[in-house]
């Protein structure tokens, strides 16, 4: 909504409740047009906010007369006080620090969980650089990624490595490991199958003799 209001040049009506200065005597047509445009911005912003709200939420702000009042009411409703916001941030940061990739998780599943927490933190206006997320992923992966982590540390600058690039590299490693596991399983199955075949043939030969 903030981006939408900015695109319509209406965000300043949220930041300030000041009305446009009244026209002086004998205004020109251009001055009258500018004044009318400035005067209509508050109703336009208010309409944008109203149209974006559900009926339930609208009833909570319907008494507000200016866009700024509506915005402050919505912030109070959903963000809470500074104290509540601080507690929520601490909870999210603790959740971020405690996350670990489980043995049964894929890179896609784990990164989705991690980024969900990170994005919630960022929604509170907290700075959360990619480098911190990259570092977290590198130290919270299972032992099966140890060789890949070492290779990434040697070949990449972790300060500039993006989260998307890291996930791509880990998924490639995961795919190669999965293909190797399938090949090993198939080889073992074929070897087991070949080992059992002579026994069947011997039994058939013994039956023929009888």
N, CA, C and O of each residue as an XYZ file, in Angstrom:
840
protein
N       0.828     -1.205      0.000
C       0.000      0.000      0.000
C       0.864      1.257      0.000
O       0.534      2.248     -0.651
N       1.973      1.208      0.735
C       2.878      2.364      0.755
C       3.417      2.636     -0.644
O       3.446      3.784     -1.088
N       3.843      1.588     -1.337
C       4.360      1.741     -2.697
C       3.269      2.250     -3.646
O       3.526      3.073     -4.525
N       2.054      1.747     -3.451
C       0.931      2.151     -4.298
C       0.633      3.642     -4.118
O       0.442      4.363     -5.098
N       0.596      4.095     -2.876
C       0.327      5.508     -2.601
C       1.452      6.401     -3.126
O       1.207      7.508     -3.606
N       2.683      5.908     -3.030
C       3.814      6.677     -3.559
C       3.715      6.796     -5.079
O       4.015      7.844     -5.650
N       3.298      5.728     -5.713
C       3.172      5.749     -7.175
C       2.130      6.757     -7.632
O       2.218      7.295     -8.736
N       1.144      7.009     -6.781
C       0.093      7.972     -7.107
C       0.385      9.361     -6.535
O      -0.458     10.257     -6.584
N       1.598      9.523     -5.991
C       2.001     10.801     -5.367
C       1.063     11.195     -4.228
O       0.745     12.371     -4.046
N       0.623     10.182     -3.459
C      -0.304     10.426     -2.353
C       0.302     10.113     -0.981
O      -0.339     10.322      0.048
N       1.540      9.611     -0.975
C       2.128      9.190      0.304
C       2.331     10.362      1.258
O       2.246     10.185      2.473
N       2.593     11.538      0.738
C       2.829     12.702      1.610
C       1.581     13.039      2.430
O       1.692     13.670      3.481
N       0.411     12.634      1.974
C      -0.807     12.874      2.763
C      -0.856     11.985      3.998
O      -1.556     12.294      4.962
N      -0.102     10.863      3.970
C      -0.011      9.977      5.132
C       0.967     10.564      6.148
O       0.760     10.455      7.357
N       2.025     11.182      5.647
C       3.064     11.713      6.528
C       2.679     13.047      7.150
O       3.218     13.424      8.190
N       1.772     13.748      6.538
C       1.413     15.075      7.043
C      -0.080     15.327      6.879
O      -0.692     14.896      5.902
N      -0.655     16.033      7.850
C      -2.076     16.379      7.779
C      -2.284     17.831      7.339
O      -3.401     18.348      7.366
N      -1.201     18.467      6.940
C      -1.313     19.874      6.545
C      -2.167     20.020      5.296
O      -2.028     19.264      4.334
N      -3.041     20.994      5.332
C      -3.858     21.306      4.159
C      -3.101     22.263      3.244
O      -2.223     22.992      3.705
N      -3.427     22.270      1.960
C      -2.747     23.195      1.043
C      -3.054     24.644      1.425
O      -4.133     24.953      1.930
N      -2.100     25.510      1.177
C      -2.292     26.924      1.478
C      -3.428     27.493      0.638
O      -3.549     27.158     -0.541
N      -4.254     28.338      1.219
C      -5.380     28.904      0.452
C      -4.882     29.774     -0.696
O      -3.777     30.316     -0.666
N      -5.716     29.884     -1.682
C      -5.362     30.698     -2.843
C      -5.381     32.186     -2.476
O      -6.182     32.634     -1.657
N      -4.491     32.919     -3.097
C      -4.472     34.362     -2.915
C      -5.500     35.041     -3.801
O      -6.221     34.369     -4.538
N      -5.578     36.328     -3.742
C      -6.534     37.049     -4.603
C      -6.151     36.937     -6.082
O      -4.976     36.927     -6.448
N      -7.176     36.854     -6.900
C      -7.001     36.794     -8.353
C      -6.037     35.676     -8.794
O      -5.053     35.948     -9.480
N      -6.314     34.435     -8.406
C      -5.410     33.345     -8.811
C      -5.516     33.064    -10.303
O      -6.548     33.302    -10.929
N      -4.433     32.559    -10.846
C      -4.431     32.181    -12.255
C      -5.081     30.804    -12.401
O      -5.304     30.093    -11.420
N      -5.372     30.455    -13.634
C      -5.968     29.135    -13.901
C      -5.024     28.022    -13.453
O      -5.462     27.018    -12.891
N      -3.738     28.201    -13.701
C      -2.741     27.194    -13.305
C      -2.700     27.036    -11.794
O      -2.629     25.914    -11.293
N      -2.743     28.148    -11.056
C      -2.719     28.101     -9.597
C      -3.975     27.411     -9.054
O      -3.908     26.647     -8.091
N      -5.100     27.687     -9.675
C      -6.346     27.056     -9.239
C      -6.297     25.540     -9.471
O      -6.784     24.756     -8.657
N      -5.703     25.155    -10.587
C      -5.593     23.724    -10.900
C      -4.688     23.023     -9.894
O      -5.007     21.932     -9.423
N      -3.557     23.648     -9.564
C      -2.626     23.076     -8.592
C      -3.293     22.958     -7.223
O      -3.123     21.957     -6.527
N      -4.049     23.979     -6.844
C      -4.727     23.988     -5.546
C      -5.777     22.873     -5.474
O      -5.853     22.155     -4.477
N      -6.568     22.731     -6.507
C      -7.605     21.705     -6.520
C      -6.994     20.311     -6.485
O      -7.523     19.403     -5.843
N      -5.873     20.155     -7.183
C      -5.179     18.864     -7.174
C      -4.668     18.533     -5.778
O      -4.828     17.409     -5.302
N      -4.046     19.524     -5.119
C      -3.528     19.317     -3.767
C      -4.666     19.038     -2.784
O      -4.525     18.210     -1.884
N      -5.778     19.723     -2.956
C      -6.920     19.573     -2.065
C      -7.572     18.203     -2.212
O      -8.159     17.697     -1.255
N      -7.482     17.600     -3.380
C      -8.137     16.307     -3.617
C      -7.283     15.109     -3.199
O      -7.754     13.972     -3.231
N      -6.041     15.356     -2.811
C      -5.148     14.236     -2.510
C      -5.572     13.451     -1.268
O      -5.492     12.223     -1.258
N      -6.017     14.142     -0.232
C      -6.442     13.434      0.974
C      -7.626     12.518      0.710
O      -7.585     11.352      1.103
N      -8.684     13.004      0.056
C      -9.797     12.097     -0.266
C      -9.377     10.918     -1.145
O      -9.877      9.805     -0.983
N      -8.454     11.174     -2.078
C      -7.977     10.091     -2.947
C      -7.234      9.027     -2.135
O      -7.460      7.829     -2.305
N      -6.339      9.488     -1.244
C      -5.585      8.549     -0.407
C      -6.521      7.785      0.518
O      -6.348      6.585      0.730
N      -7.500      8.469      1.059
C      -8.467      7.830      1.949
C      -9.258      6.765      1.201
O      -9.526      5.692      1.742
N      -9.630      7.057     -0.034
C     -10.360      6.093     -0.859
C      -9.508      4.860     -1.149
O     -10.004      3.734     -1.116
N      -8.226      5.077     -1.432
C      -7.311      3.952     -1.685
C      -7.229      3.034     -0.462
O      -7.281      1.811     -0.590
N      -7.103      3.628      0.704
C      -7.012      2.843      1.937
C      -8.311      2.088      2.195
O      -8.289      0.902      2.523
N      -9.423      2.766      2.049
C     -10.722      2.123      2.284
C     -10.936      0.938      1.348
O     -11.422     -0.111      1.772
N     -10.579      1.100      0.092
C     -10.829      0.049     -0.902
C      -9.948     -1.175     -0.688
O     -10.251     -2.256     -1.194
N      -8.860     -1.011      0.058
C      -7.933     -2.132      0.279
C      -8.280     -2.946      1.524
O      -7.666     -3.984      1.772
N      -9.251     -2.491      2.305
C      -9.559     -3.139      3.581
C     -10.783     -4.040      3.479
O     -11.715     -3.771      2.722
N     -10.755     -5.104      4.253
C     -11.936     -5.965      4.342
C     -13.009     -5.254      5.164
O     -12.727     -4.260      5.835
N     -14.229     -5.760      5.111
C     -15.329     -5.137      5.849
C     -15.064     -5.122      7.347
O     -15.387     -4.155      8.038
N     -14.469     -6.210      7.841
C     -14.198     -6.306      9.287
C     -13.209     -5.239      9.726
O     -13.420     -4.578     10.742
N     -12.127     -5.064      8.968
C     -11.109     -4.072      9.318
C     -11.634     -2.658      9.093
O     -11.294     -1.741      9.840
N     -12.463     -2.481      8.066
C     -12.981     -1.145      7.769
C     -13.781     -0.574      8.938
O     -13.720      0.625      9.210
N     -14.528     -1.432      9.626
C     -15.321     -0.946     10.751
C     -14.459     -0.403     11.880
O     -14.937      0.373     12.708
N     -13.199     -0.803     11.920
C     -12.307     -0.334     12.990
C     -11.724      1.041     12.710
O     -11.281      1.731     13.627
N     -11.723      1.442     11.433
C     -11.117      2.733     11.082
C     -12.123      3.705     10.471
O     -11.752      4.800     10.050
N     -13.388      3.311     10.423
C     -14.376      4.122      9.719
C     -14.577      5.505     10.356
O     -15.043      6.432      9.694
N     -14.230      5.637     11.627
C     -14.373      6.936     12.288
C     -13.218      7.883     11.975
O     -13.307      9.078     12.258
N     -12.158      7.375     11.408
C     -10.991      8.213     11.073
C     -11.321      9.088      9.863
O     -11.899      8.626      8.880
N     -10.949     10.331      9.960
C     -11.330     11.284      8.907
C     -10.206     11.610      7.932
O     -10.470     12.140      6.853
N      -8.976     11.311      8.279
C      -7.855     11.620      7.393
C      -7.048     10.357      7.101
O      -7.089      9.404      7.879
N      -6.312     10.341      5.983
C      -5.476      9.179      5.662
C      -4.435      8.890      6.757
O      -4.150      7.730      7.054
N      -3.885      9.926      7.339
C      -2.885      9.749      8.394
C      -3.483      9.036      9.609
O      -2.846      8.162     10.197
N      -4.714      9.415      9.980
C      -5.387      8.767     11.105
C      -5.628      7.287     10.806
O      -5.431      6.433     11.671
N      -6.053      6.992      9.581
C      -6.292      5.599      9.185
C      -5.000      4.796      9.271
O      -4.977      3.691      9.813
N      -3.919      5.369      8.727
C      -2.625      4.660      8.716
C      -2.133      4.382     10.133
O      -1.664      3.281     10.425
N      -2.238      5.367     11.004
C      -1.789      5.197     12.390
C      -2.638      4.155     13.109
O      -2.123      3.379     13.914
N      -3.922      4.138     12.825
C      -4.809      3.142     13.441
C      -4.459      1.740     12.975
O      -4.448      0.800     13.770
N      -4.177      1.599     11.701
C      -3.807      0.290     11.159
C      -2.468     -0.179     11.718
O      -2.295     -1.360     12.020
N      -1.525      0.744     11.856
C      -0.229      0.392     12.445
C      -0.405     -0.090     13.876
O       0.197     -1.081     14.288
N      -1.235      0.620     14.626
C      -1.501      0.227     16.011
C      -2.181     -1.131     16.075
O      -1.905     -1.943     16.958
N      -3.076     -1.360     15.118
C      -3.842     -2.605     15.095
C      -2.980     -3.814     14.776
O      -3.120     -4.865     15.402
N      -2.076     -3.668     13.790
C      -1.332     -4.820     13.296
C       0.121     -4.884     13.770
O       0.651     -5.973     13.988
N       0.757     -3.746     13.930
C       2.137     -3.742     14.413
C       2.207     -3.781     15.931
O       3.125     -4.366     16.505
N       1.236     -3.157     16.575
C       1.258     -3.076     18.023
C       2.185     -1.966     18.495
O       2.729     -1.211     17.689
N       2.353     -1.877     19.775
C       3.218     -0.854     20.354
C       4.676     -1.213     20.109
O       4.985     -2.318     19.662
N       5.572     -0.272     20.403
C       7.007     -0.537     20.241
C       7.441     -1.712     21.105
O       8.304     -2.495     20.711
N       6.848     -1.829     22.268
C       7.199     -2.925     23.173
C       6.790     -4.277     22.578
O       7.561     -5.236     22.598
N       5.563     -4.334     22.049
C       5.087     -5.574     21.431
C       5.932     -5.916     20.208
O       6.273     -7.078     19.987
N       6.269     -4.900     19.417
C       7.092     -5.097     18.226
C       8.460     -5.658     18.603
O       8.974     -6.549     17.927
N       9.045     -5.144     19.671
C      10.355     -5.614     20.126
C      10.301     -7.081     20.534
O      11.204     -7.856     20.219
N       9.242     -7.451     21.232
C       9.084     -8.846     21.668
C       8.936     -9.770     20.470
O       9.529    -10.848     20.436
N       8.145     -9.349     19.485
C       7.953    -10.163     18.274
C       9.267    -10.347     17.525
O       9.572    -11.439     17.045
N      10.046     -9.261     17.429
C      11.335     -9.340     16.745
C      12.288    -10.291     17.456
O      12.977    -11.082     16.811
N      12.328    -10.215     18.777
C      13.201    -11.104     19.552
C      12.798    -12.566     19.351
O      13.654    -13.444     19.246
N      11.498    -12.817     19.299
C      11.002    -14.183     19.095
C      11.410    -14.711     17.725
O      11.842    -15.857     17.596
N      11.271    -13.869     16.704
C      11.647    -14.269     15.349
C      13.152    -14.495     15.231
O      13.586    -15.445     14.579
N      13.952    -13.627     15.856
C      15.406    -13.784     15.800
C      15.842    -15.057     16.526
O      16.770    -15.741     16.094
N      15.171    -15.364     17.619
C      15.487    -16.601     18.339
C      15.133    -17.817     17.490
O      15.876    -18.798     17.450
N      13.994    -17.741     16.815
C      13.590    -18.832     15.924
C      14.603    -19.000     14.797
O      14.937    -20.123     14.419
N      15.094    -17.880     14.259
C      16.104    -17.918     13.196
C      17.372    -18.612     13.672
O      17.920    -19.463     12.971
N      17.837    -18.249     14.859
C      19.079    -18.820     15.380
C      18.952    -20.302     15.691
O      19.936    -21.035     15.591
N      17.764    -20.758     16.065
C      17.580    -22.150     16.466
C      17.304    -23.093     15.294
O      17.377    -24.312     15.447
N      16.987    -22.532     14.131
C      16.678    -23.380     12.970
C      17.893    -24.196     12.532
O      19.006    -23.676     12.445
N      17.670    -25.451     12.264
C      18.697    -26.344     11.737
C      18.064    -27.224     10.667
O      16.890    -27.586     10.754
N      18.854    -27.559      9.663
C      18.352    -28.442      8.616
C      18.388    -29.881      9.119
O      19.436    -30.384      9.525
N      17.232    -30.534      9.088
C      17.144    -31.917      9.536
C      17.608    -32.860      8.427
O      17.639    -32.492      7.252
N      17.965    -34.071      8.818
C      18.471    -35.038      7.845
C      17.458    -35.337      6.749
O      17.833    -35.584      5.603
N      16.185    -35.315      7.096
C      15.156    -35.626      6.104
C      14.733    -34.455      5.251
O      13.968    -34.629      4.303
N      15.219    -33.248      5.570
C      14.839    -32.041      4.822
C      15.634    -31.927      3.514
O      16.789    -32.344      3.433
N      14.996    -31.362      2.512
C      15.718    -30.991      1.297
C      16.186    -29.543      1.439
O      15.730    -28.825      2.330
N      17.083    -29.121      0.576
C      17.569    -27.737      0.593
C      16.404    -26.778      0.366
O      16.320    -25.727      1.003
N      15.515    -27.146     -0.540
C      14.363    -26.297     -0.847
C      13.473    -26.122      0.376
O      13.026    -25.012      0.664
N      13.215    -27.195      1.086
C      12.347    -27.136      2.266
C      12.980    -26.301      3.378
O      12.318    -25.467      3.995
N      14.263    -26.537      3.623
C      14.932    -25.814      4.700
C      15.070    -24.327      4.382
O      14.823    -23.481      5.241
N      15.462    -24.010      3.155
C      15.626    -22.603      2.789
C      14.293    -21.863      2.844
O      14.255    -20.677      3.173
N      13.191    -22.560      2.521
C      11.861    -21.936      2.587
C      11.508    -21.587      4.029
O      10.973    -20.511      4.293
N      11.801    -22.483      4.957
C      11.543    -22.221      6.380
C      12.369    -21.035      6.860
O      11.874    -20.160      7.571
N      13.628    -21.023      6.459
C      14.540    -19.969      6.896
C      14.121    -18.611      6.356
O      14.079    -17.628      7.096
N      13.809    -18.556      5.063
C      13.453    -17.279      4.444
C      12.096    -16.770      4.923
O      11.848    -15.564      4.915
N      11.228    -17.670      5.336
C       9.941    -17.240      5.894
C      10.163    -16.424      7.166
O       9.523    -15.393      7.371
N      11.076    -16.894      8.018
C      11.397    -16.165      9.255
C      12.105    -14.853      8.924
O      11.797    -13.812      9.505
N      13.053    -14.905      7.994
C      13.816    -13.710      7.615
C      12.890    -12.629      7.064
O      13.026    -11.457      7.415
N      11.963    -13.012      6.215
C      11.048    -12.035      5.621
C      10.119    -11.422      6.658
O       9.751    -10.252      6.550
N       9.740    -12.200      7.656
C       8.918    -11.655      8.748
C       9.698    -10.597      9.521
O       9.150     -9.563      9.903
N      10.994    -10.869      9.750
C      11.841     -9.896     10.437
C      11.962     -8.626      9.606
O      11.871     -7.520     10.139
N      12.165     -8.780      8.307
C      12.308     -7.620      7.419
C      11.035     -6.795      7.346
O      11.094     -5.581      7.151
N       9.876     -7.442      7.502
C       8.611     -6.716      7.481
C       8.490     -5.736      8.649
O       7.731     -4.770      8.580
N       9.237     -5.991      9.713
C       9.246     -5.083     10.857
C      10.221     -3.927     10.642
O      10.420     -3.104     11.536
N      10.825     -3.868      9.460
C      11.756     -2.789      9.170
C      13.172     -3.061      9.633
O      14.017     -2.167      9.601
N      13.440     -4.276     10.059
C      14.767     -4.646     10.542
C      15.688     -4.973      9.367
O      15.298     -5.683      8.440
N      16.899     -4.454      9.415
C      17.886     -4.764      8.382
C      18.391     -6.188      8.584
O      18.855     -6.542      9.668
N      18.300     -7.000      7.538
C      18.709     -8.400      7.635
C      19.422     -8.767      6.339
O      18.783     -9.261      5.410
N      20.731     -8.537      6.255
C      21.462     -8.736      4.994
C      21.558    -10.198      4.579
O      21.477    -11.102      5.410
N      21.732    -10.409      3.286
C      21.885    -11.762      2.743
C      23.085    -12.477      3.357
O      23.053    -13.691      3.560
N      24.144    -11.723      3.652
C      25.364    -12.338      4.197
C      25.087    -13.064      5.510
O      25.695    -14.094      5.801
N      24.168    -12.520      6.291
C      23.829    -13.172      7.564
C      23.057    -14.467      7.325
O      23.251    -15.453      8.036
N      22.181    -14.459      6.320
C      21.411    -15.660      5.985
C      22.337    -16.731      5.409
O      22.204    -17.911      5.731
N      23.272    -16.315      4.560
C      24.251    -17.247      3.984
C      25.073    -17.905      5.084
O      25.273    -19.119      5.084
N      25.546    -17.089      6.019
C      26.347    -17.621      7.136
C      25.536    -18.624      7.953
O      26.042    -19.672      8.354
N      24.273    -18.286      8.192
C      23.401    -19.186      8.961
C      23.236    -20.523      8.252
O      23.327    -21.575      8.884
N      22.996    -20.490      6.954
C      22.812    -21.732      6.209
C      24.078    -22.575      6.223
O      24.016    -23.798      6.355
N      25.223    -21.922      6.087
C      26.494    -22.645      6.020
C      26.794    -23.419      7.311
O      27.388    -24.497      7.277
N      26.376    -22.855      8.444
C      26.710    -23.497      9.731
C      25.581    -24.391     10.249
O      25.725    -25.026     11.294
N      24.470    -24.445      9.531
C      23.338    -25.230     10.040
C      22.963    -26.391      9.128
O      21.895    -26.986      9.278
N      23.853    -26.716      8.171
C      23.583    -27.831      7.260
C      24.106    -29.143      7.846
O      25.050    -29.124      8.637
N      23.515    -30.275      7.478
C      23.987    -31.578      7.961
C      25.383    -31.911      7.438
O      25.911    -31.242      6.549
N      25.960    -32.955      8.010
C      27.336    -33.345      7.669
C      27.489    -33.740      6.210
O      28.590    -33.651      5.667
N      26.416    -34.173      5.560
C      26.533    -34.621      4.164
C      26.898    -33.479      3.211
O      27.289    -33.726      2.070
N      26.774    -32.233      3.672
C      27.131    -31.083      2.842
C      28.527    -30.535      3.173
O      28.918    -29.487      2.659
N      29.267    -31.234      4.020
C      30.548    -30.710      4.501
C      31.529    -30.410      3.372
O      32.160    -29.353      3.362
N      31.659    -31.338      2.420
C      32.603    -31.131      1.318
C      32.183    -29.958      0.442
O      33.028    -29.190     -0.018
N      30.885    -29.816      0.212
C      30.386    -28.716     -0.617
C      30.584    -27.383      0.085
O      30.925    -26.390     -0.557
N      30.375    -27.350      1.392
C      30.581    -26.126      2.160
C      32.037    -25.679      2.066
O      32.318    -24.495      1.880
N      32.965    -26.636      2.196
C      34.393    -26.319      2.096
C      34.728    -25.762      0.719
O      35.506    -24.816      0.602
N      34.137    -26.350     -0.329
C      34.391    -25.881     -1.691
C      33.856    -24.462     -1.891
O      34.497    -23.637     -2.543
N      32.686    -24.184     -1.332
C      32.092    -22.837     -1.449
C      32.946    -21.816     -0.704
O      33.168    -20.710     -1.196
N      33.420    -22.185      0.474
C      34.254    -21.278      1.267
C      35.546    -20.928      0.535
O      36.038    -19.805      0.642
N      36.097    -21.891     -0.211
C      37.351    -21.664     -0.916
C      37.162    -20.889     -2.227
O      38.044    -20.132     -2.633
N      36.018    -21.077     -2.881
C      35.833    -20.494     -4.215
C      34.963    -19.233     -4.247
O      34.939    -18.537     -5.263
N      34.255    -18.925     -3.165
C      33.317    -17.794     -3.183
C      33.614    -16.798     -2.068
O      34.143    -17.151     -1.014
N      33.264    -15.558     -2.330
C      33.325    -14.519     -1.310
C      31.997    -14.537     -0.566
O      30.975    -14.133     -1.121
N      31.996    -14.993      0.667
C      30.756    -15.158      1.414
C      30.068    -13.835      1.711
O      28.872    -13.811      2.002
N      30.809    -12.737      1.641
C      30.210    -11.429      1.907
C      29.330    -10.958      0.745
O      28.393    -10.184      0.938
N      29.646    -11.435     -0.456
C      28.878    -11.012     -1.635
C      28.012    -12.138     -2.207
O      27.208    -11.901     -3.109
N      28.168    -13.354     -1.692
C      27.375    -14.490     -2.179
C      25.916    -14.302     -1.770
O      25.617    -14.117     -0.590
N      25.015    -14.349     -2.738
C      23.599    -14.160     -2.436
C      22.984    -15.468     -1.942
O      23.531    -16.551     -2.155
N      21.840    -15.342     -1.280
C      21.136    -16.519     -0.775
C      20.700    -17.412     -1.947
O      20.799    -18.636     -1.863
N      20.222    -16.805     -3.031
C      19.769    -17.564     -4.197
C      20.916    -18.381     -4.802
O      20.726    -19.532     -5.193
N      22.112    -17.774     -4.877
C      23.275    -18.483     -5.435
C      23.660    -19.654     -4.547
O      23.962    -20.739     -5.045
N      23.652    -19.446     -3.247
C      24.006    -20.520     -2.312
C      23.018    -21.671     -2.424
O      23.417    -22.834     -2.476
N      21.736    -21.351     -2.461
C      20.716    -22.397     -2.571
C      20.896    -23.184     -3.864
O      20.760    -24.407     -3.873
N      21.204    -22.484     -4.956
C      21.408    -23.148     -6.243
C      22.580    -24.126     -6.178
O      22.484    -25.242     -6.688
N      23.687    -23.716     -5.553
C      24.866    -24.579     -5.428
C      24.565    -25.804     -4.564
O      24.994    -26.914     -4.881
N      23.832    -25.598     -3.482
C      23.503    -26.710     -2.586
C      22.529    -27.682     -3.240
O      22.635    -28.894     -3.053
N      21.588    -27.156     -4.001
C      20.639    -28.033     -4.689
C      21.336    -28.872     -5.760
O      20.970    -30.027     -5.982
N      22.341    -28.293     -6.424
C      23.105    -29.048     -7.423
C      23.849    -30.202     -6.756
O      23.887    -31.314     -7.282
N      24.441    -29.926     -5.586
C      25.132    -30.968     -4.829
C      24.139    -32.046     -4.378
O      24.434    -33.240     -4.440
N      22.986    -31.617     -3.932
C      21.955    -32.539     -3.468
C      21.489    -33.447     -4.603
O      21.271    -34.642     -4.404
N      21.338    -32.873     -5.791
C      20.903    -33.650     -6.951
C      21.956    -34.681     -7.358
O      21.629    -35.822     -7.682
N      23.229    -34.262     -7.336
C      24.307    -35.212     -7.680
C      24.371    -36.357     -6.673
O      24.563    -37.510     -7.057
N      24.210    -36.047     -5.393
C      24.236    -37.082     -4.360
C      23.080    -38.051     -4.538
O      23.232    -39.259     -4.355
N      21.926    -37.511     -4.896
C      20.750    -38.356     -5.108
C      20.960    -39.299     -6.295
O      20.571    -40.466     -6.245
N      21.577    -38.785     -7.361
C      21.842    -39.611     -8.537
C      22.848    -40.710     -8.208
O      22.708    -41.841     -8.672
N      23.873    -40.374     -7.400
C      24.863    -41.391     -7.005
C      24.212    -42.479     -6.160
O      24.502    -43.664     -6.328
N      23.335    -42.070     -5.255
C      22.650    -43.045     -4.407
C      21.796    -43.993     -5.238
O      21.724    -45.189     -4.958
N      21.152    -43.446     -6.260
C      20.330    -44.282     -7.136
C      21.192    -45.271     -7.914
O      20.812    -46.428     -8.092
N      22.353    -44.811     -8.375
C      23.260    -45.691     -9.117
C      23.788    -46.817     -8.223
O      23.869    -47.970     -8.648
N      24.147    -46.473     -6.982
C      24.651    -47.479     -6.041
C      23.571    -48.513     -5.744
O      23.842    -49.713     -5.706
N      22.343    -48.035     -5.534
C      21.235    -48.948     -5.229
C      20.955    -49.871     -6.405
O      20.691    -51.059     -6.222
N      21.014    -49.312     -7.626
C      20.761    -50.121     -8.815
C      21.856    -51.161     -9.015
O      21.571    -52.301     -9.381
N      23.118    -50.770     -8.774
C      24.239    -51.706     -8.900
C      24.118    -52.834     -7.891
O      24.356    -53.998     -8.215
N      23.742    -52.480     -6.655
C      23.592    -53.491     -5.611
C      22.463    -54.463     -5.953
O      22.568    -55.668     -5.725
N      21.387    -53.913     -6.503
C      20.251    -54.767     -6.887
C      20.646    -55.741     -7.994
O      20.302    -56.922     -7.944
N      21.373    -55.235     -8.997
C      21.796    -56.096    -10.102
C      22.744    -57.187     -9.619
O      22.657    -58.336    -10.053
N      23.661    -56.813     -8.708
C      24.608    -57.794     -8.184
C      23.881    -58.876     -7.389
O      24.208    -60.060     -7.477
N      22.901    -58.448     -6.618
C      22.123    -59.407     -5.830
C      21.321    -60.332     -6.736
O      21.200    -61.529     -6.477
N      20.778    -59.755     -7.800
C      19.981    -60.539     -8.740
C      20.826    -61.572     -9.474
O      20.401    -62.708     -9.689
N      22.045    -61.150     -9.859
C      22.950    -62.071    -10.550
C      23.396    -63.187     -9.636
O      23.572    -64.321    -10.080
N      23.581    -62.882     -8.371
C      24.035    -63.909     -7.428
C      22.991    -64.980     -7.185
O      23.328    -66.121     -6.868
N      21.710    -64.615     -7.333
C      20.640    -65.584     -7.076
C      20.331    -66.446     -8.297
O      19.780    -67.538     -8.153
N      20.671    -65.981     -9.485
C      20.312    -66.678    -10.711
C      20.916    -68.080    -10.814
O      20.190    -69.008    -11.171
N      22.217    -68.287    -10.520
C      22.793    -69.639    -10.613
C      22.097    -70.629     -9.709
O      21.963    -71.798    -10.070
N      21.643    -70.188     -8.527
C      20.978    -71.090     -7.605
C      19.696    -71.625     -8.220
O      19.373    -72.804     -8.069
N      18.959    -70.754     -8.920
C      17.737    -71.196     -9.592
C      18.060    -72.198    -10.694
O      17.365    -73.198    -10.871
N      19.152    -71.901    -11.447
C      19.547    -72.804    -12.534
C      19.947    -74.162    -11.989
O      19.599    -75.188    -12.574
N      20.692    -74.190    -10.848
C      21.136    -75.451    -10.251
C      19.948    -76.282     -9.794
O      19.925    -77.500     -9.970
N      18.947    -75.604     -9.196
C      17.763    -76.329     -8.756
C      17.027    -76.955     -9.937
O      16.504    -78.064     -9.827
N      16.984    -76.245    -11.074
C      16.302    -76.753    -12.246
C      17.034    -77.989    -12.780
O      16.415    -78.961    -13.214
N      18.405    -77.921    -12.733
C      19.192    -79.052    -13.242
C      19.000    -80.257    -12.345
O      18.887    -81.380    -12.837
N      18.961    -80.045    -11.029
C      18.766    -81.157    -10.104
C      17.403    -81.805    -10.310
O      17.254    -83.023    -10.202
N      16.414    -80.969    -10.607
C      15.062    -81.505    -10.834
C      15.027    -82.354    -12.107
O      14.331    -83.368    -12.154
N      15.762    -81.952    -13.125
C      15.800    -82.722    -14.384
C      16.418    -84.103    -14.162
O      15.977    -85.102    -14.731
N      17.485    -84.130    -13.293
C      18.149    -85.412    -13.022
C      17.199    -86.376    -12.339
O      17.176    -87.566    -12.652
N      16.406    -85.852    -11.392
C      15.481    -86.708    -10.688
C      14.397    -87.240    -11.638
O      13.518    -87.989    -11.213
